[in-house]
Amino acid sequence: MNDDPEEMTMLRPLRWLLLSALLVLAACVTINVYFPAAEAERAAREFVDDVIGRSGNGQPPAEDENRGAHVSRFHFGFISTAHAQADINIRTPAIQAIRARMRERFETLKPHFESGAIGMTADGRIAVRDPASLPLRERATLNQLVAEDNRDRDAVYREIAVANGHPEWEAQIRETFAREWIERAGAGWYYQGAGGSWTRK
């Protein structure tokens, strides 16, 4: 073992440099962003109510302090924890354009929801439930409208996730919207459960 005093003196600044670097690393902010479920639910309710032309009712869901962005910081040698409230932006030009198309299309789709010809599905889309209830000449038009609406629905779930900087949230955005479409559907409209069976509200 080399105990040369001169060499030990030279190594001492290197050790302090290493220790300082470790402290700086420990002080770095680590951010784990969780899906803000309550905020997504409020955003979905606003979007759905606007499309189907109803004003929202009921109280907003209770805040969950564990939702949002979880931030850990190193302060003066100890770790402190804080929660940053997240927000879901549904007001980008792309999302607003999709919403406007869906709102306009809904005026044509609404009578078919009321008659039971179409219904809400469990995956946030819509489907023709009873084509036989329509005259043959109207079925192709309705199928086209349903396909267009589903394209917009798929696009808006993706767009909301991307607009909020988390493309990986798309599936959770879809699930949240699926629940809200069914929750906000009118009395007498049909919706499809996870098993595929149709239920009338």
C-alpha positions as a Python dict, from the first residue, in 0.01 Angstrom:
ca = {
    (1, 'M'): (0, 0, 0),
    (2, 'N'): (138, 338, -103),
    (3, 'D'): (116, 593, 181),
    (4, 'D'): (319, 861, 10),
    (5, 'P'): (209, 1189, 182),
    (6, 'E'): (256, 1390, -134),
    (7, 'E'): (35, 1155, -336),
    (8, 'M'): (-230, 1155, -60),
    (9, 'T'): (-230, 1535, -64),
    (10, 'M'): (-288, 1533, -440),
    (11, 'L'): (-575, 1283, -411),
    (12, 'R'): (-760, 1484, -144),
    (13, 'P'): (-903, 1748, -388),
    (14, 'L'): (-1010, 1467, -620),
    (15, 'R'): (-1207, 1305, -338),
    (16, 'W'): (-1378, 1632, -257),
    (17, 'L'): (-1461, 1681, -623),
    (18, 'L'): (-1614, 1334, -637),
    (19, 'L'): (-1814, 1395, -321),
    (20, 'S'): (-1941, 1729, -457),
    (21, 'A'): (-2050, 1562, -780),
    (22, 'L'): (-2245, 1301, -584),
    (23, 'L'): (-2417, 1573, -380),
    (24, 'V'): (-2512, 1757, -699),
    (25, 'L'): (-2658, 1437, -843),
    (26, 'A'): (-2853, 1378, -524),
    (27, 'A'): (-2988, 1731, -546),
    (28, 'C'): (-3127, 1678, -895),
    (29, 'V'): (-3505, 1691, -914),
    (30, 'T'): (-3667, 1360, -997),
    (31, 'I'): (-4013, 1392, -1147),
    (32, 'N'): (-4250, 1097, -1173),
    (33, 'V'): (-4563, 1208, -1357),
    (34, 'Y'): (-4877, 1013, -1278),
    (35, 'F'): (-5190, 1022, -1490),
    (36, 'P'): (-5409, 1304, -1348),
    (37, 'A'): (-5735, 1108, -1339),
    (38, 'A'): (-5952, 1373, -1173),
    (39, 'E'): (-5841, 1644, -1416),
    (40, 'A'): (-5890, 1412, -1714),
    (41, 'E'): (-6241, 1333, -1593),
    (42, 'R'): (-6331, 1702, -1570),
    (43, 'A'): (-6186, 1768, -1916),
    (44, 'A'): (-6374, 1473, -2064),
    (45, 'R'): (-6701, 1587, -1906),
    (46, 'E'): (-6658, 1937, -2048),
    (47, 'F'): (-6580, 1800, -2395),
    (48, 'V'): (-6867, 1550, -2395),
    (49, 'D'): (-7122, 1802, -2266),
    (50, 'D'): (-7019, 2046, -2537),
    (51, 'V'): (-7051, 1786, -2813),
    (52, 'I'): (-7389, 1649, -2707),
    (53, 'G'): (-7523, 1995, -2621),
    (54, 'R'): (-7594, 1962, -2253),
    (55, 'S'): (-7476, 2176, -1965),
    (56, 'G'): (-7275, 1998, -1701),
    (57, 'N'): (-7435, 1914, -1369),
    (58, 'G'): (-7321, 1756, -1048),
    (59, 'Q'): (-7015, 1832, -845),
    (60, 'P'): (-6662, 1787, -978),
    (61, 'P'): (-6486, 1477, -846),
    (62, 'A'): (-6305, 1509, -517),
    (63, 'E'): (-5940, 1603, -539),
    (64, 'D'): (-5694, 1326, -475),
    (65, 'E'): (-5374, 1466, -334),
    (66, 'N'): (-5187, 1160, -463),
    (67, 'R'): (-5273, 1242, -824),
    (68, 'G'): (-5072, 1475, -1042),
    (69, 'A'): (-4698, 1509, -1068),
    (70, 'H'): (-4502, 1368, -776),
    (71, 'V'): (-4184, 1570, -722),
    (72, 'S'): (-3896, 1479, -493),
    (73, 'R'): (-3629, 1740, -410),
    (74, 'F'): (-3310, 1731, -207),
    (75, 'H'): (-3293, 2020, 38),
    (76, 'F'): (-3013, 2072, 287),
    (77, 'G'): (-2932, 1706, 322),
    (78, 'F'): (-3284, 1561, 335),
    (79, 'I'): (-3548, 1460, 85),
    (80, 'S'): (-3870, 1656, 75),
    (81, 'T'): (-4179, 1558, -123),
    (82, 'A'): (-4431, 1780, -301),
    (83, 'H'): (-4727, 1722, -532),
    (84, 'A'): (-4770, 1943, -837),
    (85, 'Q'): (-5127, 1970, -963),
    (86, 'A'): (-5152, 1869, -1328),
    (87, 'D'): (-5397, 2009, -1580),
    (88, 'I'): (-5541, 1857, -1896),
    (89, 'N'): (-5541, 2092, -2194),
    (90, 'I'): (-5828, 2032, -2438),
    (91, 'R'): (-5813, 2371, -2607),
    (92, 'T'): (-5548, 2334, -2875),
    (93, 'P'): (-5653, 2428, -3231),
    (94, 'A'): (-5648, 2061, -3339),
    (95, 'I'): (-5867, 1948, -3049),
    (96, 'Q'): (-6105, 2239, -3097),
    (97, 'A'): (-6142, 2154, -3467),
    (98, 'I'): (-6228, 1792, -3385),
    (99, 'R'): (-6476, 1903, -3120),
    (100, 'A'): (-6648, 2138, -3366),
    (101, 'R'): (-6685, 1859, -3624),
    (102, 'M'): (-6825, 1619, -3366),
    (103, 'R'): (-7068, 1880, -3231),
    (104, 'E'): (-7199, 1949, -3581),
    (105, 'R'): (-7224, 1579, -3668),
    (106, 'F'): (-7403, 1501, -3344),
    (107, 'E'): (-7711, 1691, -3463),
    (108, 'T'): (-7752, 1422, -3729),
    (109, 'L'): (-7658, 1134, -3499),
    (110, 'K'): (-7879, 1232, -3206),
    (111, 'P'): (-8208, 1095, -3346),
    (112, 'H'): (-8034, 761, -3404),
    (113, 'F'): (-7915, 750, -3042),
    (114, 'E'): (-8271, 823, -2932),
    (115, 'S'): (-8419, 555, -3155),
    (116, 'G'): (-8163, 296, -3042),
    (117, 'A'): (-8019, 246, -3390),
    (118, 'I'): (-7674, 338, -3257),
    (119, 'G'): (-7513, 332, -2914),
    (120, 'M'): (-7200, 411, -2716),
    (121, 'T'): (-6936, 140, -2691),
    (122, 'A'): (-6712, 53, -2396),
    (123, 'D'): (-6400, 173, -2580),
    (124, 'G'): (-6509, 534, -2628),
    (125, 'R'): (-6652, 486, -2976),
    (126, 'I'): (-7002, 443, -3120),
    (127, 'A'): (-7154, 156, -3318),
    (128, 'V'): (-7461, 75, -3523),
    (129, 'R'): (-7665, -138, -3285),
    (130, 'D'): (-7982, -206, -3482),
    (131, 'P'): (-7939, -152, -3856),
    (132, 'A'): (-8274, -321, -3925),
    (133, 'S'): (-8450, -26, -3761),
    (134, 'L'): (-8348, 191, -4057),
    (135, 'P'): (-8467, 187, -4415),
    (136, 'L'): (-8206, 26, -4640),
    (137, 'R'): (-8127, 353, -4819),
    (138, 'E'): (-8034, 522, -4487),
    (139, 'R'): (-7801, 252, -4356),
    (140, 'A'): (-7503, 340, -4574),
    (141, 'T'): (-7527, 707, -4472),
    (142, 'L'): (-7544, 617, -4103),
    (143, 'N'): (-7252, 376, -4135),
    (144, 'Q'): (-7047, 654, -4291),
    (145, 'L'): (-7139, 900, -4014),
    (146, 'V'): (-7047, 645, -3747),
    (147, 'A'): (-6712, 576, -3917),
    (148, 'E'): (-6635, 950, -3938),
    (149, 'D'): (-6727, 1004, -3575),
    (150, 'N'): (-6510, 713, -3464),
    (151, 'R'): (-6215, 853, -3659),
    (152, 'D'): (-6258, 1182, -3476),
    (153, 'R'): (-6293, 1007, -3141),
    (154, 'D'): (-5974, 808, -3195),
    (155, 'A'): (-5797, 1123, -3311),
    (156, 'V'): (-5904, 1336, -3015),
    (157, 'Y'): (-5789, 1083, -2754),
    (158, 'R'): (-5450, 1070, -2923),
    (159, 'E'): (-5437, 1447, -2970),
    (160, 'I'): (-5518, 1520, -2604),
    (161, 'A'): (-5243, 1285, -2486),
    (162, 'V'): (-4988, 1439, -2724),
    (163, 'A'): (-5098, 1798, -2651),
    (164, 'N'): (-5035, 1736, -2282),
    (165, 'G'): (-4687, 1598, -2345),
    (166, 'H'): (-4769, 1235, -2260),
    (167, 'P'): (-4853, 1022, -2564),
    (168, 'E'): (-4846, 721, -2332),
    (169, 'W'): (-5165, 852, -2166),
    (170, 'E'): (-5376, 783, -2477),
    (171, 'A'): (-5529, 459, -2345),
    (172, 'Q'): (-5618, 623, -2011),
    (173, 'I'): (-5764, 927, -2186),
    (174, 'R'): (-5977, 690, -2397),
    (175, 'E'): (-6097, 499, -2090),
    (176, 'T'): (-6188, 823, -1914),
    (177, 'F'): (-6381, 953, -2214),
    (178, 'A'): (-6556, 618, -2261),
    (179, 'R'): (-6696, 640, -1909),
    (180, 'E'): (-6805, 1001, -1959),
    (181, 'W'): (-6978, 936, -2293),
    (182, 'I'): (-7187, 669, -2123),
    (183, 'E'): (-7239, 868, -1802),
    (184, 'R'): (-7356, 1176, -1993),
    (185, 'A'): (-7569, 986, -2249),
    (186, 'G'): (-7937, 1073, -2258),
    (187, 'A'): (-8213, 862, -2106),
    (188, 'G'): (-8314, 584, -2342),
    (189, 'W'): (-7979, 574, -2523),
    (190, 'Y'): (-7797, 244, -2550),
    (191, 'Y'): (-7448, 169, -2431),
    (192, 'Q'): (-7234, -139, -2458),
    (193, 'G'): (-7069, -306, -2162),
    (194, 'A'): (-6725, -465, -2159),
    (195, 'G'): (-6885, -800, -2239),
    (196, 'G'): (-7046, -666, -2554),
    (197, 'S'): (-7408, -666, -2437),
    (198, 'W'): (-7623, -357, -2492),
    (199, 'T'): (-7804, -179, -2208),
    (200, 'R'): (-8058, 101, -2230),
    (201, 'K'): (-8021, 393, -1990),
}
